[in-house]
Amino acid sequence: MDSMLITKLGAGVIGAWLVLLLGGWAAEELYHAELHGEPSYSIEVASDAPEEEVEEVPFEELMASADAGAGERVFRKCTACHKIGEGENATGPYMHGVVGREVGSADGYNSYSGALSEQADVWDVAALNGFLEAPAAWAPGTSMGFAGIKDPEERANLIAYLDSLDD
């Protein structure tokens, strides 16, 4: 075994290691998850750890202390399909004045599914809370393809924000 063979083997191992490191760095730069912001939905996975028992706060109390400013940040999840301005329908109906509005009555929006009107007549706080928690479970057959907002505090803040839109 001569010194040239040892040099070639060493260069091959170090070269392969360098390619691996550079490939990992390039992949991290291309697919850097923290740059993409908050995900619009998440997939919950069951864990082996026992769940802590959390004392449930009644939703009415959460609504009493809801923050419309925080709700505006939560509304960003909805902006892909809904607009705030009155009459500005998109994939979904506009949200101006939705709290207290009859279900299925947004001017100019004609793509409602019949599943919503079977569950409620008016978008009051209770109806919005149930719908925003799990749209498909609250109104089976709804055309809204959103997983829902699991955190009751976020839902309360969002409803407070929606209620503030029409003064």
N, C-alpha and C positions, 0 to 999 in steps of 0.2 A: 504494500500500500504506500503510494508516494504522497508527497505533500500536496500535489495538484488535485488529487482525488478528494482529500480531506477539505480542501478549499472549496471545491465544487459542491460537496455535500453541505458544508456550512452555509454557503451562499444560497443554496436551494431552500434550506430550512428557514433561514432568516428572510429570504424573499417571500416565501409562502406566508410567514407570520406577518410581514409588512403588508401584503395584499389583503390579508384578513382584517388587519387593523384599519386600513384605508377604506375597505368595503363597509365595515361597521360605521365608520365616521360618515361616509357618503350617505348611507341609508338613514342615519340619524338626522342628517341635514335635510334630506328629502322628505322624510315622514315625521317631522318633529311635531308631536301631538300637542304640546303646550301652545303652539302658535295658532291653533285652529279655534280657540275659545271654548265655550261651554258646549257640550254635546246637546243636540236637540232631543235626544232620547238616550236612555241607558238600559242595558239588559241586566236585570238583577239575577244574581247567582246565589243559590242557597249556600250557607256556610255551616261549618261544623260547630262553631262557637254558639253557646246558648244565648238566646236573645235576652237583653235587659228588659225588665218590665218598666215601661214608661207610663207615667200617669197621663191619661188623656185629658186635655183641656177642652171643654165644650166649645164648639165652633162659634157660638155667639160671643164668647169672651175673646176669641181670636179676632173676630170682626170688630169688636169694640176697640181693640188696640192695634188694628191693621194700619200699615204704613203705605200710602198710595205711591210714594216715591220708590219704595222697594218693589211695589207691584209693577211699576213702569219697567223696571229691570227684568222682572219675570215675564212681562209681555213680549220681550224680545224673542221668546220661544214661539210666539204666535205670529210674528210678523211675516213669516214665509207665506201664510195663507190669509191673514186678516189685516185690514187697514183701520186706522182710527177715524179718519175723516168721514163725516156724514155723507152717505151715498157712494163712497169709494169702495165698491165691492171688488174683491179679487177672487182667488180660488174659493174663499169663504166670504160670508157677509161682513159688512163693516161693523165695527164695535162701538161706534158713537151712540150713546143712549141705550145700550143693550140691557142694562139693569132696569127692570120694570117694563121692558118692551115685550109684546106678545111673541111667542115662539113662532118662527117662520114668517115674520112680517117685515124684514129689512127691505126697504124700497129698492127695486131693481134686481134683487137677487132671487133667482128662480130654481136653484139647484138643491133645495132642501129635501132631505129624506123624510118620509112619513114617520120614522121612528121617534123623532123629537117631539112632535105634537101629541104623540100617544103618552108621553111621560109628564108633560107639564103644559100649562096654558100660557104662563108668563115666566120670563127669565128673572125670577127673584133670587135672593141670596142662596136659599136652600137648593133650588134647581141648578144654579150655576156651580155651587159646591159639588153636588153629586156628579154633574156632567164633567167638570174639570178634573175630578179625581180619577175617573176611568170612563171616558166617553162610550166605549163599546159595551161596557158592562151596564152603564146607566141607561143607555138607549140602544139596545141590540139592533143592528141593521143600519146604524148611522153611517153616513158617508165620510165622517171626519176620521181621518187616519192618524190620530194622535194618541200616544200611549197614556197620557194624563199626567197630572202633577200630584205626586204622592204626599208631599209635605203640606199639611193643613195650614201652616203659617204662610207658605208661599201662595196657596190658593186664596187665603183671606186677603193678603196684600194685593193680589191680582184683581180680586173682586172690588176692593176699595178703589183701586186705580180705575177700573172700568166704570165704576159709579161716579168717579170725579170727572169723567170726560164730558158729560152733558150739563155740568154746573148744577 
